[in-house]
Amino acid sequence: MNVTPSYTIAVAGNPNAGKTTLFNMLTGASQMVGNYPGVTVEKKEGYVDTQDERLHLVDLPGTYSLTAYSLEEVVARNYIVDEAPDVVLDVVDASNLERNLYLAMQLVEMGRPLVVALNMHDIALQRGIRIDIGKLAEYLGIPVVATVGHRSAGRGELLTMLAKVARGEIPVTPLIVTYGDDLEPTIAELVAILEQDEALQNRLPLRWLAVKLLE
């Protein structure tokens, strides 16, 4: 099948969530390793063919948040902001859901098309953790796929979902995070100020930027 790269998928996630294992499972041997421009942080890229197109996957540095306290967090955040990938794939440790969803919610606020891979699902089941995947997807407003990276479980479903979201075939309506009566008026005030800058409007989600400024 002769196909050209159609969509770029940024693979994000917490360290130890099985992100690299899942990336390797998706891309196989079609990988290239280098560094992000200007820094020593490793950049790993790969390709995978679906029925209709070739997906270009970029394995972002593992990070717990996008608040950018470390070089890895800066690199991951800047790639999503500056390169505007077609879809962000957030690899979540299903056995440690609460901690991992912190990054997921930050990605939701960035407004990029998002798919969650509920990885290490087998470990969660072994620990007696039962996750209602449909309910979680409904609550977050984004697709959620259960995966087990080292067994290639969920690979086909995940690739299909990534391609459909990239093509706009699946509507993604992410949850809007609200910060309560103490912060929402300030966020709205900052958004109103930021709206006066056309360059920012075209580059960044202004509500996300307002929250980051408050942080």
Secondary structure as GFF3:
##gff-version 3
##sequence-region A 1 215
A	DSSP	beta_strand	5	13	.	.	.	ID=ss1
A	DSSP	alpha_helix	19	27	.	.	.	ID=ss2
A	DSSP	beta_strand	31	35	.	.	.	ID=ss3
A	DSSP	beta_strand	42	49	.	.	.	ID=ss4
A	DSSP	beta_strand	54	59	.	.	.	ID=ss5
A	DSSP	alpha_helix	71	78	.	.	.	ID=ss6
A	DSSP	pi_helix	79	83	.	.	.	ID=ss7
A	DSSP	beta_strand	87	93	.	.	.	ID=ss8
A	DSSP	three_ten_helix	94	96	.	.	.	ID=ss9
A	DSSP	alpha_helix	97	110	.	.	.	ID=ss10
A	DSSP	beta_strand	114	119	.	.	.	ID=ss11
A	DSSP	alpha_helix	121	126	.	.	.	ID=ss12
A	DSSP	alpha_helix	133	140	.	.	.	ID=ss13
A	DSSP	beta_strand	144	146	.	.	.	ID=ss14
A	DSSP	three_ten_helix	149	151	.	.	.	ID=ss15
A	DSSP	alpha_helix	155	167	.	.	.	ID=ss16
A	DSSP	alpha_helix	180	194	.	.	.	ID=ss17
A	DSSP	alpha_helix	198	203	.	.	.	ID=ss18
A	DSSP	alpha_helix	206	214	.	.	.	ID=ss19
###
